Structure formats: C-alpha cells, structure tokens
Amino acid sequence: MKEDTQKQLFTDIARRNFYIKQFFKMNEISVHLLGDMNNPLIVNDENIVLSCFANNFNLIFKDNSFEGNEVFSVKLKNEADLCKDRLEYWIKTANHRKIYLFKSEEGMYYNRYVKEYNGKLALFSPSKELAYYVFQRQKAVEMVQNLKKDKIHLSIVY
C-alpha cells in the first residue's frame, strides 16, 4: 500500500511539473525547472528565478522571492490558462532572483564533482535542468577559481 502511495505521489509531481512547463509554453514564456522536483525553481532563459511556486496544482505568483505577497494564482490543468499579458506585466514588476550556472568549454552544464584520490572529477549534463547553480555572483566567481586549481575549466552563464 505504501509503495502505491509513493508511486502516485511521484506521478502527481511529474504531472504537475509538466503542467507548469505547459502553462508557460502556452503563454509564450520559455522556462526550465531546476533543482528539487518537489519544489522546483522556475527559471526563464535569462537565468532569472521567477517569484512563483507550485502548491499542489496551484501556481502562485508573488511580488518578491522573499516573503512576498501573492499577486495572483492559477490552477494547473491539462488545458493551460492563457494570460500572457498578465504574466508579462508580472515579470516586469515583481522582484525576481538571478542565478548563475556553469558551462564547460564544450557547452555542457556543470552538475557537480566527485572527489577522487588525486583530485576532483567533474560531472556534466547537456540539460539545464540538471545544472548546478548559485545565487550570488561572487560565489560563482570563487567556485570557478577553486575548480580551476583541479583543472576543471568552467565559465559562468549569466
């Protein structure tokens, strides 16, 4: 019984995340879901974390990432609500957060590293959804410099 509940929960989360992507796609805004699938960051193509989050099958839009007030919400469903003008206005007026990702010289996203006996082995992904990210530019610069010591060459994606 417990396994069935976990499978259903996973299915619901996957469906909800699909609906999030569909909602933005139908409203002509390109987004990626990064991080934890239970509570993903909704990130646009400029690597801005939008000040919104999913609560079950409701997508809640806030005026600020931190302790912001709810501006509006939509119900996530198979047929996405069309509210492009409202979304564009919200994107322009709300406060959002910038994130910094990392890429290799070959264009692969940096995911993380595994420690080896003689250094670090970097792991990369072609998918932005699996990319490692930080919220502060200074932290991103420090990370690139530290990994360069282990011959891991990355560039910061702004």
Biotite code that builds the C-alpha atoms (Angstrom):
import biotite.structure as struc

atoms = struc.array([
    struc.Atom([0.000, 0.000, 0.000], chain_id="A", res_id=1, res_name="MET", atom_name="CA", element="C"),
    struc.Atom([2.779, 2.444, 0.926], chain_id="A", res_id=2, res_name="LYS", atom_name="CA", element="C"),
    struc.Atom([4.563, 1.783, -2.386], chain_id="A", res_id=3, res_name="GLU", atom_name="CA", element="C"),
    struc.Atom([1.373, 2.561, -4.339], chain_id="A", res_id=4, res_name="ASP", atom_name="CA", element="C"),
    struc.Atom([1.035, 5.868, -2.481], chain_id="A", res_id=5, res_name="THR", atom_name="CA", element="C"),
    struc.Atom([4.653, 6.788, -3.280], chain_id="A", res_id=6, res_name="GLN", atom_name="CA", element="C"),
    struc.Atom([4.157, 5.904, -6.960], chain_id="A", res_id=7, res_name="LYS", atom_name="CA", element="C"),
    struc.Atom([1.009, 8.030, -7.086], chain_id="A", res_id=8, res_name="GLN", atom_name="CA", element="C"),
    struc.Atom([2.796, 10.937, -5.403], chain_id="A", res_id=9, res_name="LEU", atom_name="CA", element="C"),
    struc.Atom([5.658, 10.717, -7.911], chain_id="A", res_id=10, res_name="PHE", atom_name="CA", element="C"),
    struc.Atom([3.159, 10.576, -10.790], chain_id="A", res_id=11, res_name="THR", atom_name="CA", element="C"),
    struc.Atom([1.284, 13.611, -9.423], chain_id="A", res_id=12, res_name="ASP", atom_name="CA", element="C"),
    struc.Atom([4.511, 15.605, -9.044], chain_id="A", res_id=13, res_name="ILE", atom_name="CA", element="C"),
    struc.Atom([5.656, 14.714, -12.572], chain_id="A", res_id=14, res_name="ALA", atom_name="CA", element="C"),
    struc.Atom([2.231, 15.668, -13.968], chain_id="A", res_id=15, res_name="ARG", atom_name="CA", element="C"),
    struc.Atom([2.177, 18.930, -12.005], chain_id="A", res_id=16, res_name="ARG", atom_name="CA", element="C"),
    struc.Atom([5.668, 19.842, -13.277], chain_id="A", res_id=17, res_name="ASN", atom_name="CA", element="C"),
    struc.Atom([4.584, 19.036, -16.834], chain_id="A", res_id=18, res_name="PHE", atom_name="CA", element="C"),
    struc.Atom([1.589, 21.349, -16.372], chain_id="A", res_id=19, res_name="TYR", atom_name="CA", element="C"),
    struc.Atom([3.907, 24.130, -15.135], chain_id="A", res_id=20, res_name="ILE", atom_name="CA", element="C"),
    struc.Atom([6.002, 23.866, -18.295], chain_id="A", res_id=21, res_name="LYS", atom_name="CA", element="C"),
    struc.Atom([2.871, 23.705, -20.472], chain_id="A", res_id=22, res_name="GLN", atom_name="CA", element="C"),
    struc.Atom([1.353, 26.746, -18.773], chain_id="A", res_id=23, res_name="PHE", atom_name="CA", element="C"),
    struc.Atom([4.388, 28.905, -19.534], chain_id="A", res_id=24, res_name="PHE", atom_name="CA", element="C"),
    struc.Atom([4.799, 27.452, -23.028], chain_id="A", res_id=25, res_name="LYS", atom_name="CA", element="C"),
    struc.Atom([1.165, 28.200, -23.926], chain_id="A", res_id=26, res_name="MET", atom_name="CA", element="C"),
    struc.Atom([1.750, 31.763, -22.697], chain_id="A", res_id=27, res_name="ASN", atom_name="CA", element="C"),
    struc.Atom([4.899, 32.021, -24.843], chain_id="A", res_id=28, res_name="GLU", atom_name="CA", element="C"),
    struc.Atom([7.376, 32.210, -21.962], chain_id="A", res_id=29, res_name="ILE", atom_name="CA", element="C"),
    struc.Atom([10.258, 29.760, -22.006], chain_id="A", res_id=30, res_name="SER", atom_name="CA", element="C"),
    struc.Atom([11.121, 28.268, -18.605], chain_id="A", res_id=31, res_name="VAL", atom_name="CA", element="C"),
    struc.Atom([13.167, 25.443, -17.138], chain_id="A", res_id=32, res_name="HIS", atom_name="CA", element="C"),
    struc.Atom([12.544, 23.671, -13.845], chain_id="A", res_id=33, res_name="LEU", atom_name="CA", element="C"),
    struc.Atom([15.730, 23.389, -11.793], chain_id="A", res_id=34, res_name="LEU", atom_name="CA", element="C"),
    struc.Atom([16.559, 21.742, -8.515], chain_id="A", res_id=35, res_name="GLY", atom_name="CA", element="C"),
    struc.Atom([14.255, 19.575, -6.441], chain_id="A", res_id=36, res_name="ASP", atom_name="CA", element="C"),
    struc.Atom([11.358, 18.158, -8.446], chain_id="A", res_id=37, res_name="MET", atom_name="CA", element="C"),
    struc.Atom([9.090, 18.509, -5.382], chain_id="A", res_id=38, res_name="ASN", atom_name="CA", element="C"),
    struc.Atom([9.741, 22.240, -5.204], chain_id="A", res_id=39, res_name="ASN", atom_name="CA", element="C"),
    struc.Atom([11.452, 23.273, -8.440], chain_id="A", res_id=40, res_name="PRO", atom_name="CA", element="C"),
    struc.Atom([12.829, 26.684, -9.240], chain_id="A", res_id=41, res_name="LEU", atom_name="CA", element="C"),
    struc.Atom([11.056, 28.127, -12.263], chain_id="A", res_id=42, res_name="ILE", atom_name="CA", element="C"),
    struc.Atom([13.804, 29.775, -14.304], chain_id="A", res_id=43, res_name="VAL", atom_name="CA", element="C"),
    struc.Atom([13.492, 31.745, -17.543], chain_id="A", res_id=44, res_name="ASN", atom_name="CA", element="C"),
    struc.Atom([16.022, 31.808, -20.387], chain_id="A", res_id=45, res_name="ASP", atom_name="CA", element="C"),
    struc.Atom([17.889, 34.739, -18.799], chain_id="A", res_id=46, res_name="GLU", atom_name="CA", element="C"),
    struc.Atom([18.569, 32.583, -15.694], chain_id="A", res_id=47, res_name="ASN", atom_name="CA", element="C"),
    struc.Atom([16.136, 34.548, -13.568], chain_id="A", res_id=48, res_name="ILE", atom_name="CA", element="C"),
    struc.Atom([14.269, 32.558, -10.915], chain_id="A", res_id=49, res_name="VAL", atom_name="CA", element="C"),
    struc.Atom([10.697, 33.738, -11.222], chain_id="A", res_id=50, res_name="LEU", atom_name="CA", element="C"),
    struc.Atom([8.974, 34.663, -7.962], chain_id="A", res_id=51, res_name="SER", atom_name="CA", element="C"),
    struc.Atom([6.395, 31.926, -8.167], chain_id="A", res_id=52, res_name="CYS", atom_name="CA", element="C"),
    struc.Atom([5.948, 28.431, -6.800], chain_id="A", res_id=53, res_name="PHE", atom_name="CA", element="C"),
    struc.Atom([3.656, 25.451, -7.093], chain_id="A", res_id=54, res_name="ALA", atom_name="CA", element="C"),
    struc.Atom([1.491, 24.353, -4.204], chain_id="A", res_id=55, res_name="ASN", atom_name="CA", element="C"),
    struc.Atom([-0.089, 21.095, -5.264], chain_id="A", res_id=56, res_name="ASN", atom_name="CA", element="C"),
    struc.Atom([-1.740, 22.022, -8.584], chain_id="A", res_id=57, res_name="PHE", atom_name="CA", element="C"),
    struc.Atom([-1.857, 25.777, -7.929], chain_id="A", res_id=58, res_name="ASN", atom_name="CA", element="C"),
    struc.Atom([0.803, 28.081, -9.338], chain_id="A", res_id=59, res_name="LEU", atom_name="CA", element="C"),
    struc.Atom([1.181, 31.078, -7.040], chain_id="A", res_id=60, res_name="ILE", atom_name="CA", element="C"),
    struc.Atom([2.770, 34.300, -8.280], chain_id="A", res_id=61, res_name="PHE", atom_name="CA", element="C"),
    struc.Atom([4.351, 36.636, -5.719], chain_id="A", res_id=62, res_name="LYS", atom_name="CA", element="C"),
    struc.Atom([5.681, 40.180, -5.884], chain_id="A", res_id=63, res_name="ASP", atom_name="CA", element="C"),
    struc.Atom([9.001, 39.176, -4.308], chain_id="A", res_id=64, res_name="ASN", atom_name="CA", element="C"),
    struc.Atom([11.012, 35.976, -3.921], chain_id="A", res_id=65, res_name="SER", atom_name="CA", element="C"),
    struc.Atom([11.440, 36.516, -0.188], chain_id="A", res_id=66, res_name="PHE", atom_name="CA", element="C"),
    struc.Atom([8.332, 36.853, 1.932], chain_id="A", res_id=67, res_name="GLU", atom_name="CA", element="C"),
    struc.Atom([6.481, 38.412, -0.969], chain_id="A", res_id=68, res_name="GLY", atom_name="CA", element="C"),
    struc.Atom([2.744, 38.879, -1.222], chain_id="A", res_id=69, res_name="ASN", atom_name="CA", element="C"),
    struc.Atom([0.601, 36.803, -3.533], chain_id="A", res_id=70, res_name="GLU", atom_name="CA", element="C"),
    struc.Atom([-0.267, 38.752, -6.678], chain_id="A", res_id=71, res_name="VAL", atom_name="CA", element="C"),
    struc.Atom([-2.386, 36.081, -8.358], chain_id="A", res_id=72, res_name="PHE", atom_name="CA", element="C"),
    struc.Atom([-2.611, 32.332, -8.823], chain_id="A", res_id=73, res_name="SER", atom_name="CA", element="C"),
    struc.Atom([-3.694, 29.885, -11.499], chain_id="A", res_id=74, res_name="VAL", atom_name="CA", element="C"),
    struc.Atom([-4.920, 26.336, -11.340], chain_id="A", res_id=75, res_name="LYS", atom_name="CA", element="C"),
    struc.Atom([-2.577, 23.986, -13.201], chain_id="A", res_id=76, res_name="LEU", atom_name="CA", element="C"),
    struc.Atom([-4.506, 21.726, -15.512], chain_id="A", res_id=77, res_name="LYS", atom_name="CA", element="C"),
    struc.Atom([-4.284, 19.971, -18.845], chain_id="A", res_id=78, res_name="ASN", atom_name="CA", element="C"),
    struc.Atom([-5.635, 22.991, -20.731], chain_id="A", res_id=79, res_name="GLU", atom_name="CA", element="C"),
    struc.Atom([-3.447, 25.887, -19.614], chain_id="A", res_id=80, res_name="ALA", atom_name="CA", element="C"),
    struc.Atom([-4.989, 29.269, -18.835], chain_id="A", res_id=81, res_name="ASP", atom_name="CA", element="C"),
    struc.Atom([-3.926, 31.925, -21.306], chain_id="A", res_id=82, res_name="LEU", atom_name="CA", element="C"),
    struc.Atom([-2.844, 35.091, -19.532], chain_id="A", res_id=83, res_name="CYS", atom_name="CA", element="C"),
    struc.Atom([0.229, 36.231, -21.456], chain_id="A", res_id=84, res_name="LYS", atom_name="CA", element="C"),
    struc.Atom([-0.269, 39.976, -20.844], chain_id="A", res_id=85, res_name="ASP", atom_name="CA", element="C"),
    struc.Atom([-0.771, 39.453, -17.127], chain_id="A", res_id=86, res_name="ARG", atom_name="CA", element="C"),
    struc.Atom([2.353, 37.257, -16.937], chain_id="A", res_id=87, res_name="LEU", atom_name="CA", element="C"),
    struc.Atom([4.499, 39.731, -18.867], chain_id="A", res_id=88, res_name="GLU", atom_name="CA", element="C"),
    struc.Atom([3.364, 42.551, -16.596], chain_id="A", res_id=89, res_name="TYR", atom_name="CA", element="C"),
    struc.Atom([4.109, 40.435, -13.507], chain_id="A", res_id=90, res_name="TRP", atom_name="CA", element="C"),
    struc.Atom([7.577, 39.518, -14.818], chain_id="A", res_id=91, res_name="ILE", atom_name="CA", element="C"),
    struc.Atom([8.371, 43.214, -15.333], chain_id="A", res_id=92, res_name="LYS", atom_name="CA", element="C"),
    struc.Atom([7.008, 44.448, -11.991], chain_id="A", res_id=93, res_name="THR", atom_name="CA", element="C"),
    struc.Atom([7.821, 41.694, -9.473], chain_id="A", res_id=94, res_name="ALA", atom_name="CA", element="C"),
    struc.Atom([11.250, 41.212, -7.907], chain_id="A", res_id=95, res_name="ASN", atom_name="CA", element="C"),
    struc.Atom([12.939, 38.022, -9.059], chain_id="A", res_id=96, res_name="HIS", atom_name="CA", element="C"),
    struc.Atom([16.290, 36.367, -8.272], chain_id="A", res_id=97, res_name="ARG", atom_name="CA", element="C"),
    struc.Atom([19.244, 35.850, -10.578], chain_id="A", res_id=98, res_name="LYS", atom_name="CA", element="C"),
    struc.Atom([21.083, 32.528, -10.609], chain_id="A", res_id=99, res_name="ILE", atom_name="CA", element="C"),
    struc.Atom([24.459, 31.636, -12.032], chain_id="A", res_id=100, res_name="TYR", atom_name="CA", element="C"),
    struc.Atom([25.131, 28.374, -13.828], chain_id="A", res_id=101, res_name="LEU", atom_name="CA", element="C"),
    struc.Atom([28.360, 26.967, -15.188], chain_id="A", res_id=102, res_name="PHE", atom_name="CA", element="C"),
    struc.Atom([29.342, 25.518, -18.552], chain_id="A", res_id=103, res_name="LYS", atom_name="CA", element="C"),
    struc.Atom([32.330, 23.637, -19.860], chain_id="A", res_id=104, res_name="SER", atom_name="CA", element="C"),
    struc.Atom([34.255, 24.685, -22.948], chain_id="A", res_id=105, res_name="GLU", atom_name="CA", element="C"),
    struc.Atom([32.228, 22.042, -24.828], chain_id="A", res_id=106, res_name="GLU", atom_name="CA", element="C"),
    struc.Atom([28.942, 23.702, -23.850], chain_id="A", res_id=107, res_name="GLY", atom_name="CA", element="C"),
    struc.Atom([27.852, 21.148, -21.252], chain_id="A", res_id=108, res_name="MET", atom_name="CA", element="C"),
    struc.Atom([26.304, 22.308, -17.976], chain_id="A", res_id=109, res_name="TYR", atom_name="CA", element="C"),
    struc.Atom([28.335, 21.663, -14.850], chain_id="A", res_id=110, res_name="TYR", atom_name="CA", element="C"),
    struc.Atom([26.448, 19.419, -12.441], chain_id="A", res_id=111, res_name="ASN", atom_name="CA", element="C"),
    struc.Atom([28.890, 18.729, -9.583], chain_id="A", res_id=112, res_name="ARG", atom_name="CA", element="C"),
    struc.Atom([32.106, 16.917, -8.883], chain_id="A", res_id=113, res_name="TYR", atom_name="CA", element="C"),
    struc.Atom([33.123, 13.651, -7.286], chain_id="A", res_id=114, res_name="VAL", atom_name="CA", element="C"),
    struc.Atom([36.266, 13.541, -5.155], chain_id="A", res_id=115, res_name="LYS", atom_name="CA", element="C"),
    struc.Atom([38.944, 11.172, -6.381], chain_id="A", res_id=116, res_name="GLU", atom_name="CA", element="C"),
    struc.Atom([42.148, 10.144, -4.668], chain_id="A", res_id=117, res_name="TYR", atom_name="CA", element="C"),
    struc.Atom([44.108, 12.700, -6.689], chain_id="A", res_id=118, res_name="ASN", atom_name="CA", element="C"),
    struc.Atom([41.602, 15.491, -7.213], chain_id="A", res_id=119, res_name="GLY", atom_name="CA", element="C"),
    struc.Atom([38.081, 16.053, -8.422], chain_id="A", res_id=120, res_name="LYS", atom_name="CA", element="C"),
    struc.Atom([36.170, 14.533, -11.308], chain_id="A", res_id=121, res_name="LEU", atom_name="CA", element="C"),
    struc.Atom([33.611, 16.926, -12.787], chain_id="A", res_id=122, res_name="ALA", atom_name="CA", element="C"),
    struc.Atom([30.182, 15.709, -13.877], chain_id="A", res_id=123, res_name="LEU", atom_name="CA", element="C"),
    struc.Atom([28.426, 17.472, -16.746], chain_id="A", res_id=124, res_name="PHE", atom_name="CA", element="C"),
    struc.Atom([24.989, 17.358, -18.351], chain_id="A", res_id=125, res_name="SER", atom_name="CA", element="C"),
    struc.Atom([23.586, 18.631, -21.638], chain_id="A", res_id=126, res_name="PRO", atom_name="CA", element="C"),
    struc.Atom([20.400, 19.512, -19.732], chain_id="A", res_id=127, res_name="SER", atom_name="CA", element="C"),
    struc.Atom([19.970, 22.858, -17.980], chain_id="A", res_id=128, res_name="LYS", atom_name="CA", element="C"),
    struc.Atom([17.521, 21.185, -15.595], chain_id="A", res_id=129, res_name="GLU", atom_name="CA", element="C"),
    struc.Atom([20.373, 19.187, -14.027], chain_id="A", res_id=130, res_name="LEU", atom_name="CA", element="C"),
    struc.Atom([22.798, 22.107, -13.755], chain_id="A", res_id=131, res_name="ALA", atom_name="CA", element="C"),
    struc.Atom([24.386, 23.204, -10.502], chain_id="A", res_id=132, res_name="TYR", atom_name="CA", element="C"),
    struc.Atom([23.601, 26.820, -9.655], chain_id="A", res_id=133, res_name="TYR", atom_name="CA", element="C"),
    struc.Atom([24.387, 29.506, -7.101], chain_id="A", res_id=134, res_name="VAL", atom_name="CA", element="C"),
    struc.Atom([22.539, 32.712, -6.267], chain_id="A", res_id=135, res_name="PHE", atom_name="CA", element="C"),
    struc.Atom([25.496, 35.051, -5.738], chain_id="A", res_id=136, res_name="GLN", atom_name="CA", element="C"),
    struc.Atom([27.894, 36.249, -8.415], chain_id="A", res_id=137, res_name="ARG", atom_name="CA", element="C"),
    struc.Atom([30.852, 36.344, -6.014], chain_id="A", res_id=138, res_name="GLN", atom_name="CA", element="C"),
    struc.Atom([30.218, 32.714, -5.046], chain_id="A", res_id=139, res_name="LYS", atom_name="CA", element="C"),
    struc.Atom([30.137, 31.787, -8.746], chain_id="A", res_id=140, res_name="ALA", atom_name="CA", element="C"),
    struc.Atom([33.482, 33.508, -9.380], chain_id="A", res_id=141, res_name="VAL", atom_name="CA", element="C"),
    struc.Atom([35.068, 31.807, -6.350], chain_id="A", res_id=142, res_name="GLU", atom_name="CA", element="C"),
    struc.Atom([33.790, 28.432, -7.478], chain_id="A", res_id=143, res_name="MET", atom_name="CA", element="C"),
    struc.Atom([35.263, 28.815, -10.966], chain_id="A", res_id=144, res_name="VAL", atom_name="CA", element="C"),
    struc.Atom([38.614, 29.827, -9.467], chain_id="A", res_id=145, res_name="GLN", atom_name="CA", element="C"),
    struc.Atom([38.650, 26.934, -6.971], chain_id="A", res_id=146, res_name="ASN", atom_name="CA", element="C"),
    struc.Atom([37.755, 24.320, -9.581], chain_id="A", res_id=147, res_name="LEU", atom_name="CA", element="C"),
    struc.Atom([40.394, 25.707, -11.949], chain_id="A", res_id=148, res_name="LYS", atom_name="CA", element="C"),
    struc.Atom([43.006, 24.508, -9.412], chain_id="A", res_id=149, res_name="LYS", atom_name="CA", element="C"),
    struc.Atom([41.792, 20.955, -10.126], chain_id="A", res_id=150, res_name="ASP", atom_name="CA", element="C"),
    struc.Atom([41.994, 21.570, -13.881], chain_id="A", res_id=151, res_name="LYS", atom_name="CA", element="C"),
    struc.Atom([38.219, 21.900, -14.195], chain_id="A", res_id=152, res_name="ILE", atom_name="CA", element="C"),
    struc.Atom([37.653, 24.859, -16.513], chain_id="A", res_id=153, res_name="HIS", atom_name="CA", element="C"),
    struc.Atom([34.210, 26.428, -16.372], chain_id="A", res_id=154, res_name="LEU", atom_name="CA", element="C"),
    struc.Atom([32.622, 29.648, -17.500], chain_id="A", res_id=155, res_name="SER", atom_name="CA", element="C"),
    struc.Atom([29.778, 31.365, -15.704], chain_id="A", res_id=156, res_name="ILE", atom_name="CA", element="C"),
    struc.Atom([26.466, 31.523, -17.554], chain_id="A", res_id=157, res_name="VAL", atom_name="CA", element="C"),
    struc.Atom([24.912, 34.932, -16.895], chain_id="A", res_id=158, res_name="TYR", atom_name="CA", element="C"),
])
